Amino acid sequence: MALQLILWSHALAALLFGALTIAAWRTPEARVPRRALVVALGTTALWALAVAGIGGAEMVTRVAETLRNLALLGFMIALHRRGDGVRPPVAIGTVYGVVAMVAVASLVAHIVGNAAALEAARNIETGALLLRMLVAVAALVLVQALYSSVNPGPASGLRWIVFALAGIWLADFAMFGISYVTARWEAWEFAFRGFVMAIAALAIGTGLHRKGEWNVQVSRTVAYQSLSLVAIGAYFALLALATWGIAAIGGENARIFQTAFVLGSTAAILTLVSNSWLRAWIKVKLAKHLFRHRYDYRTEWMRFTETLGAPEGGPALDERTVKAMADLTDSPGGVLLAPDAGGLGAGASWNWDRSTLPIASDIALARHLEATGRIIDLDSLRSKDATSADSTAVPQWMLDTPEAWVLVPLPHLGSLAGAILLARPPVSRPLDWEDFDLLKVAGRQVASYLAEARAQGALAEAQRFEEFNRRFAFILHDIKNLVSQLTLTARNAERHADKPEFRADMIATLKDSAERMNALLARLSQHHRSRAEPPHATEIVPLVERVAAARRGQHPVIATGLRAAVAQADPAGLEQLLGHLVQNAIEASPPGEPVTLAVSAEGGQVTIDIIDRGCGMSPAFVRDELFKPFVSSKQGGFGIGAFEALQLTQQMGARIEVSSREGEGSRFRVVLKAARAVDLSPAADAANHEIGCAA
C-alpha cells in the first residue's frame, strides 16, 4: 500500500510539473524568468518521475534530486533580478553559491559512500544526510528572504510561487530530519513528500495564472540575515560532521573528545561573536566587497530622520543631531560645536565627555567652514605636513586628539548652524566619496533642524517678552494711580497740623512712598530708551563708585581699583548692567557679607569684577541657564537682569566672564576695551570730577 502511494503521488507530481513545464515554455511571459522557470519545472518533473519509477534511494534519483535542487535555487535567484535588469546583490549570489556547493557535496558524499565498505558507507551516508538537511534549511532561509522582498500589492502571483517553494523545501527537511533521528527510511515519508510536491505544483500553477509584477527588491538587512542564518547552519553542519569524524576515529574516548570539541568550539564562536571590533570589521568588509554601495541609503535615511524627529521626553535636539550623524558612519560618539560670540564653542555631545576635550571658541574655524562648507578628514591632515586652508583653520587640539575623526559643517542658507566632530569608529577606515556625499546631505538636513529649533526658540522668547512688556504696562498704570493717591494723601496730611505725632509719621511715610514710586517710574521709563549711546572714552572708577553708593543703603558694597582706568563704554548702559550684576550679588550674599567691585587695567583691557561670597552657582547652570531670559534661581525672580546685562555688554563690544563655585560665591567680570585719558570729552571729565569730589 505504501509503495503504491509513493508511486501514484510522485507520478501525479511528475504529471503536474510536466504540464507546467509545457505551459511555461509555450507562454512567453515577460514578467517571469521563463528559462529558469522551465528548467526548474522540468528537472522537478524528471525527479518525481524517477522516484515513481525506480524509487527514491537509487543513484539516478539522487542525481535527479541534486539537479532539481540546483534548478530551484537558480530559479529563486533569477526572481531577484528586477524588471529593469539590475543584478541581485553579490551577497545574495554568494549565499546561493554556497548552498549549491553543499548540495553538490552531498551528492559526492553519497557516491563515495556507495563505493566504500559497509561500516564506512553507513557513516558517510549519515554525513551526506546532514548535508541534505543543511541544503533544505538554507533554502528555507532564502525563501523567507524572497518572501520578505515581494512587493505587497500586485505581486500576489509571486506569493503563490514562494509558498510552493517553501512547501518543497519544508517537505525535504521534514523527511531528512525524521530519517536522521530514526536512523531509517520509512515508506510513508516518501509518500507524504509526493503529495506535498503535487500540492506545490498546483500552487505554482495558480501563481502563473495570476497577473502581477514580478519585481523583487532585496534589502541589505535581508541579505545580512540570510548570510547570518546560512553561517549558523554551516556551523552546525560542520559541528555534526566533526563529531561524526571523532566518533569514527576516537575509539573508547570518543564521547569525551566530542564533548570537549563541542564546548570549545562553541566558546570560541561566542567569544568571536561578542567582539564588537570583529563585528564592525565583518560589516565593513561585507559592505565593501559584496554590495555595490557602502550604505543602504533607504535604511540609513529612515533611521536618521527617526532619530532627529524623536518625540519629546528623550534627549534634546542638539544631542539627537550628534547621534544621528554618528550612526550614519558607525561612529561611537560625537560633539556639536555650536556658534557663539567667539566662533564655534562646545555644545551638546553624545557618548563623548566634553571635559576631556580642550574645546575653545575658534572664530577662524567658523569662518573657514562657513566659506567652504568642506567636510574635513582629520586623518588626511595628520598624515602629511599640509599647508592647505583646512590645516590652517583646524585648531591644534583637534589634531592632537586621536579619537577625533572627521569634522562635518552644518551650513544653512549661507550661514553656519554649527559643526559636528565625530569620533573614530571601531574599525578605522579612510573616507571615500560615498561618505562625503552622505555626510554633506545629512549635515544640511541637521542644520535645517537646528535652525528651525532656534527660530522657534527666538519666536517663543519674543512672545514672552511681549507678554512681559504688556504686564509692565499695566503695572505702570497702577503705579501712577498709587503715586497720585499717595501724593494727595500727603497734601491732606499737611493741612491737619493739630496732631503732631500723626502728622510727622504720615508725612514721613507718604513722602517716602511717593519718592520710591517716582524713582521706580523713572527707572522703568529709562528701561525703554530708544537707542544706546555709542561707546566712548569713559572713566570707570567714578561710575563704579556711583553704583556702589546707590546700593549701600541696602547692603555693604565696597568699590576699589585703579582710578586712572579709562575704557570704551556707554556710561548709562554700563551703569545699568553693573546695577543688575550688583543687585544679583547682593541678593545672593548673606547679610553683612560685603559685595566688592574691583577695577583693574591690563594689556589693553579694563576689567570690572563684581565679587560676592554667596551661595554660588553650578557649572551646568552657568553654562546652560544663567544668561537665558525668564530663568532665575531666585524665588519669584523674572530672570531678566543677567540677560539684559549680557545684551548691554555685547552692544558695547565687551564681554562677561563668569566663575562660580557652589557654597563659595561668584565672580562676574566685565571686560572692556581700554581707552586713552586724552580721549575723554570735557563734559564727561567735569561730570566725573564733580562726582569724585562729592564722594
Legacy VTK file of the C-alpha trace (Angstrom):
# vtk DataFile Version 3.0
C-alpha trace
ASCII
DATASET POLYDATA
POINTS 695 float
0.000 0.000 0.000
2.748 2.428 0.950
4.678 1.648 -2.237
1.580 2.335 -4.292
1.125 5.681 -2.533
4.740 6.558 -3.333
4.202 5.598 -6.960
0.927 7.430 -7.505
1.801 10.589 -5.511
5.093 11.102 -7.361
3.539 10.152 -10.678
0.846 12.775 -10.111
3.511 15.318 -9.185
5.512 14.420 -12.333
2.409 14.851 -14.469
1.559 18.229 -12.977
5.111 19.571 -13.185
5.432 18.295 -16.738
2.242 20.104 -17.728
3.517 23.270 -16.060
6.801 22.940 -17.970
4.993 22.794 -21.313
2.683 25.671 -20.349
5.576 27.844 -19.230
7.516 27.095 -22.436
4.595 27.910 -24.719
3.566 31.067 -22.863
6.326 33.657 -23.165
5.610 35.945 -20.207
7.908 38.918 -19.767
7.211 39.175 -16.066
8.522 35.625 -15.368
12.172 34.488 -15.620
10.940 31.934 -18.203
14.095 29.947 -18.884
14.910 29.458 -15.215
11.277 28.522 -14.542
11.161 25.967 -17.368
14.410 24.344 -16.207
13.202 24.195 -12.586
9.830 22.740 -13.509
11.340 20.257 -15.970
14.004 18.900 -13.583
11.400 18.615 -10.818
9.143 16.605 -13.155
12.045 14.294 -14.092
12.972 13.791 -10.428
9.367 12.960 -9.472
9.175 10.529 -12.404
12.440 8.860 -11.278
11.102 8.404 -7.734
7.854 6.932 -9.069
9.662 4.626 -11.491
12.784 3.342 -9.720
12.494 4.511 -6.111
13.889 7.315 -4.007
17.114 5.651 -2.806
18.694 4.893 -6.203
21.739 6.731 -7.534
19.849 8.101 -10.548
17.185 9.515 -8.260
19.810 11.170 -6.067
21.414 12.780 -9.111
17.982 13.966 -10.281
17.301 15.354 -6.799
20.555 17.334 -6.851
19.750 18.713 -10.309
16.267 19.642 -9.085
17.748 21.482 -6.091
20.207 23.388 -8.282
17.445 24.317 -10.735
15.148 25.526 -7.965
17.965 27.599 -6.468
18.657 29.032 -9.909
15.011 29.981 -10.340
14.957 31.633 -6.912
17.988 33.774 -7.628
16.515 34.658 -11.021
13.494 36.049 -9.205
15.799 38.557 -7.514
16.579 40.099 -10.897
14.308 43.078 -11.248
12.400 44.107 -14.288
14.995 46.769 -15.138
17.748 44.168 -15.474
19.647 45.093 -12.307
21.565 42.128 -10.978
20.892 40.906 -7.437
23.372 41.902 -4.710
26.634 39.994 -4.603
25.850 38.886 -1.050
22.701 37.074 -2.211
24.589 35.413 -5.062
27.275 34.293 -2.617
24.705 32.645 -0.336
23.105 30.791 -3.245
26.510 29.677 -4.439
27.405 28.233 -1.036
24.101 26.355 -0.802
24.598 24.952 -4.312
28.087 23.742 -3.370
26.674 21.984 -0.295
24.058 20.274 -2.494
26.779 19.008 -4.836
28.875 17.932 -1.839
26.004 15.819 -0.519
25.789 14.028 -3.887
29.549 13.437 -3.930
29.365 12.033 -0.402
26.599 9.675 -1.483
28.665 8.457 -4.452
31.703 7.922 -2.223
29.589 6.081 0.345
28.307 3.676 -2.291
31.868 2.778 -3.203
33.092 2.371 0.397
32.925 -0.584 2.760
29.743 -1.247 4.683
30.704 0.375 8.012
32.331 3.392 6.363
29.437 3.693 3.928
26.987 3.980 6.826
28.982 6.850 8.390
29.460 8.622 5.059
25.767 8.325 4.269
24.960 9.930 7.649
27.197 12.860 6.736
25.521 13.150 3.335
22.124 13.210 5.059
23.298 16.057 7.267
24.377 17.979 4.181
20.962 17.419 2.585
19.340 18.771 5.757
21.627 21.803 5.600
20.577 22.455 1.995
16.894 22.302 2.969
17.369 24.647 5.951
19.407 27.158 3.923
16.836 27.061 1.114
14.042 27.793 3.610
16.011 30.803 4.853
16.393 32.022 1.275
12.687 31.516 0.635
11.938 33.637 3.700
14.224 36.361 2.352
12.491 36.102 -1.010
9.075 36.414 0.614
10.203 39.496 2.581
11.251 41.107 -0.691
7.963 40.582 -2.537
6.076 43.785 -3.292
2.856 43.594 -1.257
0.328 44.893 -3.783
0.246 43.398 -7.259
2.658 40.518 -6.674
0.098 38.034 -5.369
1.059 35.552 -8.097
4.635 35.521 -6.924
3.490 34.866 -3.385
1.909 31.578 -4.532
5.223 30.587 -6.133
7.088 31.410 -2.911
4.628 29.382 -0.837
5.130 26.407 -3.201
8.925 26.652 -2.880
8.606 26.790 0.904
6.468 23.660 0.846
9.008 21.764 -1.290
11.968 22.578 0.948
9.966 22.053 4.140
8.924 18.582 2.981
12.573 17.744 2.261
13.689 18.971 5.675
10.951 17.053 7.491
11.773 13.850 5.641
15.548 14.149 6.189
15.153 15.149 9.827
12.893 12.217 10.675
15.216 9.801 8.893
18.263 11.183 10.761
16.522 10.838 14.134
15.087 7.365 13.497
18.146 6.129 11.523
15.944 4.538 8.853
13.779 5.431 5.863
10.031 4.965 6.092
7.811 4.489 3.026
5.186 6.900 4.320
7.809 9.677 4.338
8.310 9.312 0.576
4.548 9.170 0.027
3.989 12.303 2.105
6.634 14.182 0.126
4.987 13.097 -3.109
1.637 14.581 -2.094
3.333 17.797 -0.962
5.022 18.049 -4.378
1.643 17.669 -6.106
0.145 20.434 -3.955
3.182 22.618 -4.692
2.620 22.093 -8.427
-0.966 23.282 -8.066
0.223 26.371 -6.148
2.770 27.183 -8.858
0.071 26.840 -11.488
-2.136 29.250 -9.546
0.699 31.728 -9.269
1.418 31.564 -13.005
-2.231 32.122 -13.776
-2.395 35.289 -11.662
-1.295 38.621 -13.052
1.059 40.989 -11.339
4.587 42.363 -11.414
7.455 40.072 -10.535
9.890 42.684 -9.303
11.719 41.653 -6.146
13.903 44.040 -4.162
16.264 42.601 -1.598
17.140 44.855 1.296
20.577 44.831 2.841
19.074 43.698 6.132
17.623 40.600 4.470
20.994 39.887 2.867
22.775 40.156 6.232
20.163 37.951 7.892
20.459 35.356 5.155
24.241 35.309 5.460
23.992 35.019 9.233
21.491 32.163 9.150
23.450 30.279 6.499
26.628 30.757 8.556
24.843 29.368 11.617
23.553 26.414 9.624
27.023 25.781 8.200
28.471 25.889 11.694
26.041 23.268 12.965
26.624 21.101 9.890
30.397 21.284 10.347
29.908 20.570 14.038
27.885 17.463 13.177
30.488 16.324 10.645
33.304 16.905 13.130
31.588 14.950 15.893
30.848 12.174 13.394
34.530 12.079 12.432
35.589 11.997 16.086
33.181 9.125 16.731
34.726 7.200 13.814
38.354 7.567 14.975
38.071 8.337 18.702
37.575 4.828 19.991
36.578 4.456 23.628
37.244 8.141 24.416
35.168 9.428 21.512
32.406 10.764 23.774
34.896 12.798 25.840
36.551 14.169 22.701
33.178 15.091 21.205
32.068 16.935 24.348
35.339 18.820 24.584
35.195 19.781 20.915
31.590 20.999 21.104
32.213 23.068 24.258
35.480 24.505 22.972
34.193 25.419 19.536
31.004 26.951 20.986
33.006 29.040 23.466
35.307 30.193 20.675
32.392 31.167 18.430
30.633 33.062 21.243
33.855 34.913 22.084
34.334 35.974 18.483
30.714 36.985 18.000
30.693 39.102 21.177
33.697 41.107 19.971
32.362 44.500 18.788
35.502 45.237 16.757
35.192 41.937 14.866
31.503 42.563 14.122
32.285 46.031 12.829
35.179 44.690 10.733
32.960 41.995 9.168
30.280 44.563 8.394
32.814 46.854 6.712
34.278 44.017 4.634
30.870 42.740 3.553
29.733 46.222 2.581
32.955 46.774 0.656
33.109 43.520 -1.279
29.533 42.221 -1.544
27.499 45.351 -2.233
27.552 47.936 -4.964
27.302 50.790 -2.444
28.666 51.147 1.059
25.362 52.378 2.502
21.805 51.145 2.355
20.547 54.669 1.769
16.859 53.982 2.390
17.508 52.303 5.738
20.096 54.858 6.831
17.859 57.798 5.959
14.864 56.335 7.766
16.956 55.776 10.904
18.477 59.264 10.544
15.122 61.047 10.332
13.639 58.887 13.083
16.464 59.908 15.429
16.076 63.598 14.601
12.309 63.513 14.992
12.224 61.565 18.254
9.271 62.547 20.481
9.640 64.878 23.428
10.827 63.474 26.708
14.035 61.985 25.304
17.396 63.629 24.607
17.464 67.253 23.469
17.583 68.057 19.752
21.267 69.060 19.858
22.210 65.666 21.286
19.948 63.832 18.831
21.617 65.564 15.884
25.020 64.315 17.027
23.707 60.771 17.464
22.010 60.803 14.050
25.249 61.841 12.318
27.333 59.350 14.295
25.015 56.440 13.485
25.499 57.008 9.756
29.205 56.151 9.924
29.115 53.776 12.938
30.941 56.421 14.953
30.824 55.723 18.723
30.310 59.375 19.705
30.458 62.997 18.716
30.395 66.626 19.850
28.378 69.537 18.489
30.349 72.751 18.045
27.734 75.486 18.347
28.054 79.111 17.222
28.862 81.620 19.961
30.244 85.125 20.237
33.765 83.890 19.525
33.070 81.491 16.660
32.432 77.813 17.462
32.266 76.652 21.059
31.382 73.447 22.877
27.759 72.389 22.558
25.949 69.134 23.182
27.679 65.765 22.996
26.728 62.116 22.597
28.855 59.321 24.103
31.826 61.683 24.342
32.795 63.507 27.536
33.319 67.150 26.615
35.522 67.704 29.667
38.220 65.544 28.059
38.396 67.865 25.046
40.152 71.244 25.326
37.480 72.948 23.234
37.964 76.694 22.867
35.894 79.112 20.844
37.504 79.394 17.409
36.402 82.115 15.010
38.912 81.119 12.283
37.457 77.613 12.029
33.915 79.012 11.936
34.756 81.392 9.096
36.530 78.659 7.121
33.664 76.185 7.400
31.097 78.859 6.560
33.052 79.945 3.487
33.892 76.490 2.104
31.318 74.085 3.566
34.008 71.408 3.242
33.960 68.208 5.292
37.390 67.871 6.918
39.025 64.455 7.154
41.328 64.920 10.130
43.399 61.816 9.345
44.388 63.280 5.987
45.669 66.391 7.772
47.630 64.312 10.274
49.254 62.114 7.617
51.181 64.953 5.988
52.601 68.359 6.705
49.749 70.094 4.945
49.753 73.827 4.333
46.219 73.948 2.928
43.432 76.179 4.183
41.975 73.214 6.100
45.142 72.639 8.116
45.416 76.354 8.864
41.839 76.639 10.099
41.641 73.418 12.141
42.759 74.028 15.753
45.723 72.059 17.003
43.825 70.452 19.865
41.592 68.715 17.337
44.580 67.202 15.503
46.177 66.180 18.825
43.045 64.237 19.832
43.446 60.763 18.282
39.740 59.966 18.700
38.747 62.922 16.501
37.996 61.524 13.041
36.005 63.879 10.832
34.539 67.383 11.158
31.194 67.925 9.421
29.960 71.523 8.910
26.259 72.337 9.169
25.534 75.029 6.550
22.115 76.652 6.326
21.115 79.429 3.907
24.612 80.872 3.612
25.377 80.765 7.332
26.863 78.156 9.643
24.489 76.484 12.103
27.397 74.663 13.755
29.684 71.695 13.137
29.808 68.113 14.407
33.053 66.418 15.368
32.697 62.636 15.028
34.753 60.105 16.966
36.739 57.396 15.232
34.707 54.212 14.570
35.870 50.856 15.971
37.310 49.904 12.559
39.069 52.991 11.281
38.987 53.499 7.532
39.678 56.313 5.076
36.686 58.319 3.926
35.570 57.916 0.315
33.166 59.752 -1.971
30.122 57.964 -0.554
30.997 59.108 2.965
31.493 62.703 1.866
28.271 62.796 -0.141
26.170 61.236 2.613
27.648 63.424 5.363
27.195 66.523 3.231
23.488 65.867 2.671
22.956 64.828 6.291
24.787 67.944 7.519
22.427 70.204 5.576
19.427 68.343 6.990
20.732 68.637 10.551
21.417 72.349 10.014
17.813 72.910 8.921
16.539 71.148 12.053
18.801 73.240 14.301
17.916 76.483 12.520
14.211 75.742 12.821
14.549 74.911 16.509
16.488 78.125 17.170
13.952 80.144 15.220
11.172 78.593 17.287
13.081 79.436 20.452
13.627 83.040 19.344
9.935 83.354 18.482
8.949 81.970 21.873
11.288 84.428 23.616
9.864 87.311 21.597
6.348 86.293 22.582
7.345 86.080 26.219
8.976 89.499 26.013
5.774 90.892 24.521
3.780 89.409 27.371
6.356 90.736 29.843
6.087 94.267 28.412
2.300 94.075 28.366
2.227 93.204 32.045
4.581 96.061 32.840
2.302 98.478 31.003
-0.457 97.577 33.452
1.972 97.870 36.360
2.994 101.359 35.221
-0.646 102.386 35.094
-1.268 101.106 38.609
1.862 102.745 39.923
0.806 106.099 38.500
-2.519 105.789 40.273
-0.798 104.936 43.542
1.578 107.862 43.237
-1.321 110.235 42.641
-3.235 108.846 45.599
-0.261 108.958 47.952
0.628 112.497 46.885
-2.935 113.667 47.594
-2.859 111.949 50.998
0.410 113.702 51.841
-1.078 117.094 50.935
-4.155 116.473 53.088
-1.975 115.380 55.979
-0.027 118.650 55.792
-3.240 120.589 56.416
-4.025 118.651 59.620
-1.442 120.028 61.970
-3.407 119.549 65.179
-1.928 116.093 65.796
1.850 116.409 65.697
2.690 112.709 66.047
0.218 111.674 63.372
1.345 114.486 61.122
5.003 113.648 61.451
4.551 109.915 60.859
2.128 110.304 57.979
4.174 112.936 56.236
7.354 110.887 56.503
5.667 107.689 55.323
3.778 109.267 52.467
6.733 111.263 51.199
8.975 108.214 51.305
6.409 106.138 49.387
5.916 108.854 46.801
9.690 109.181 46.288
10.100 105.456 45.844
7.248 105.236 43.362
8.571 108.147 41.332
12.033 106.601 41.299
10.551 103.320 40.048
8.682 105.135 37.288
11.875 106.856 36.230
13.769 103.579 36.098
11.047 101.891 34.098
10.972 104.764 31.643
14.749 104.583 31.239
14.457 100.866 30.566
12.697 101.681 27.276
15.311 104.028 25.849
15.092 104.248 22.063
18.793 103.646 21.438
22.054 103.367 23.339
24.907 105.859 23.128
27.885 104.779 21.043
30.811 103.664 23.240
33.315 106.400 24.024
36.138 107.040 26.470
34.738 106.841 29.995
36.309 106.998 33.438
35.367 103.755 35.120
36.089 104.235 38.839
33.733 107.232 39.373
30.958 105.310 37.643
31.615 102.205 39.745
31.613 104.283 42.930
28.286 105.804 41.944
26.783 102.312 41.502
28.207 101.199 44.853
26.909 104.281 46.652
23.413 103.702 45.305
23.326 100.192 46.813
24.993 100.806 50.205
21.654 101.652 51.757
20.510 98.041 51.448
23.815 96.114 51.701
27.554 96.728 52.247
29.246 97.396 48.912
32.985 98.112 48.521
34.439 99.854 45.438
38.194 99.682 44.795
40.559 99.826 41.870
42.752 101.828 39.545
41.352 105.387 39.436
43.087 106.161 36.140
41.261 103.365 34.306
39.571 104.630 31.132
37.564 102.362 28.788
35.356 102.480 25.720
31.800 102.248 27.092
28.291 103.657 27.083
28.145 105.198 30.594
24.386 104.810 31.006
24.393 101.250 29.677
27.431 100.315 31.789
25.818 101.743 34.912
22.646 99.799 34.174
24.380 96.445 33.603
26.560 96.926 36.707
23.391 97.686 38.656
21.893 94.372 37.533
25.015 92.388 38.445
25.483 94.135 41.813
21.831 93.614 42.693
22.139 89.894 41.880
25.298 89.699 44.026
23.529 91.406 46.928
20.566 89.033 46.732
22.926 86.040 46.659
25.060 87.242 49.636
24.291 86.642 53.304
23.521 89.762 55.411
26.650 91.666 56.400
28.896 89.962 53.817
30.076 92.824 51.539
29.953 92.801 47.761
33.188 94.021 46.135
33.584 95.994 42.906
37.217 95.942 41.737
38.558 97.847 38.717
41.851 96.941 37.014
43.586 97.559 33.683
45.990 95.258 31.846
47.005 94.525 28.263
44.679 96.962 26.524
41.680 95.899 28.604
39.833 97.291 31.588
38.061 94.792 33.825
35.362 95.314 36.435
34.959 92.420 38.890
31.738 92.011 40.892
32.603 89.574 43.689
30.297 88.043 46.269
30.624 85.326 48.900
27.124 83.985 48.407
25.640 80.612 47.544
27.349 80.306 44.135
26.107 78.505 41.036
26.701 75.102 39.457
28.695 74.829 36.183
25.604 73.453 34.426
23.506 76.467 35.471
26.219 78.914 34.377
26.643 77.192 31.014
23.016 76.494 30.101
20.676 78.825 32.005
22.390 81.851 33.567
22.010 84.225 30.622
18.688 82.905 29.350
15.687 85.208 29.806
12.995 84.238 32.305
15.284 81.697 34.002
16.083 82.574 37.611
17.421 80.683 40.614
15.650 83.115 42.974
12.122 82.532 44.201
9.823 84.881 42.287
12.634 86.247 40.091
11.966 87.211 36.466
15.403 86.167 35.169
15.844 89.431 33.230
18.835 91.034 34.983
21.647 88.753 33.783
20.127 88.504 30.308
19.904 92.301 29.933
23.414 92.704 31.321
24.722 90.386 28.618
22.803 92.278 25.927
24.176 95.629 27.104
27.696 94.225 27.262
27.539 92.927 23.706
26.189 96.266 22.457
29.362 97.923 23.767
31.640 95.336 22.160
32.582 93.959 25.568
32.097 90.571 27.194
31.195 88.970 30.513
33.185 86.170 32.133
31.752 84.143 34.997
33.440 81.921 37.562
31.423 80.443 40.397
31.514 77.636 42.920
28.567 76.399 44.885
28.837 77.403 48.536
31.784 79.765 47.934
30.484 82.618 45.792
30.724 84.075 42.313
32.830 86.481 40.283
31.343 88.338 37.306
33.992 90.088 35.208
33.064 92.759 32.670
35.901 93.096 30.139
36.026 96.433 28.255
38.406 97.811 25.661
40.832 100.287 27.181
40.851 103.926 26.026
43.252 106.856 26.448
42.636 109.559 29.025
43.221 112.248 26.376
40.123 110.976 24.561
37.841 111.948 27.445
35.368 114.667 26.488
35.472 117.828 28.643
31.848 117.384 29.707
32.418 113.824 30.851
35.622 114.828 32.633
33.854 117.617 34.509
30.964 115.387 35.469
33.222 112.661 36.774
35.339 115.203 38.652
32.211 116.554 40.323
31.146 113.064 41.308
34.593 112.299 42.685
34.630 115.483 44.810
31.197 114.702 46.166
32.334 111.237 47.158
LINES 1 696
695 0 1 2 3 4 5 6 7 8 9 10 11 12 13 14 15 16 17 18 19 20 21 22 23 24 25 26 27 28 29 30 31 32 33 34 35 36 37 38 39 40 41 42 43 44 45 46 47 48 49 50 51 52 53 54 55 56 57 58 59 60 61 62 63 64 65 66 67 68 69 70 71 72 73 74 75 76 77 78 79 80 81 82 83 84 85 86 87 88 89 90 91 92 93 94 95 96 97 98 99 100 101 102 103 104 105 106 107 108 109 110 111 112 113 114 115 116 117 118 119 120 121 122 123 124 125 126 127 128 129 130 131 132 133 134 135 136 137 138 139 140 141 142 143 144 145 146 147 148 149 150 151 152 153 154 155 156 157 158 159 160 161 162 163 164 165 166 167 168 169 170 171 172 173 174 175 176 177 178 179 180 181 182 183 184 185 186 187 188 189 190 191 192 193 194 195 196 197 198 199 200 201 202 203 204 205 206 207 208 209 210 211 212 213 214 215 216 217 218 219 220 221 222 223 224 225 226 227 228 229 230 231 232 233 234 235 236 237 238 239 240 241 242 243 244 245 246 247 248 249 250 251 252 253 254 255 256 257 258 259 260 261 262 263 264 265 266 267 268 269 270 271 272 273 274 275 276 277 278 279 280 281 282 283 284 285 286 287 288 289 290 291 292 293 294 295 296 297 298 299 300 301 302 303 304 305 306 307 308 309 310 311 312 313 314 315 316 317 318 319 320 321 322 323 324 325 326 327 328 329 330 331 332 333 334 335 336 337 338 339 340 341 342 343 344 345 346 347 348 349 350 351 352 353 354 355 356 357 358 359 360 361 362 363 364 365 366 367 368 369 370 371 372 373 374 375 376 377 378 379 380 381 382 383 384 385 386 387 388 389 390 391 392 393 394 395 396 397 398 399 400 401 402 403 404 405 406 407 408 409 410 411 412 413 414 415 416 417 418 419 420 421 422 423 424 425 426 427 428 429 430 431 432 433 434 435 436 437 438 439 440 441 442 443 444 445 446 447 448 449 450 451 452 453 454 455 456 457 458 459 460 461 462 463 464 465 466 467 468 469 470 471 472 473 474 475 476 477 478 479 480 481 482 483 484 485 486 487 488 489 490 491 492 493 494 495 496 497 498 499 500 501 502 503 504 505 506 507 508 509 510 511 512 513 514 515 516 517 518 519 520 521 522 523 524 525 526 527 528 529 530 531 532 533 534 535 536 537 538 539 540 541 542 543 544 545 546 547 548 549 550 551 552 553 554 555 556 557 558 559 560 561 562 563 564 565 566 567 568 569 570 571 572 573 574 575 576 577 578 579 580 581 582 583 584 585 586 587 588 589 590 591 592 593 594 595 596 597 598 599 600 601 602 603 604 605 606 607 608 609 610 611 612 613 614 615 616 617 618 619 620 621 622 623 624 625 626 627 628 629 630 631 632 633 634 635 636 637 638 639 640 641 642 643 644 645 646 647 648 649 650 651 652 653 654 655 656 657 658 659 660 661 662 663 664 665 666 667 668 669 670 671 672 673 674 675 676 677 678 679 680 681 682 683 684 685 686 687 688 689 690 691 692 693 694
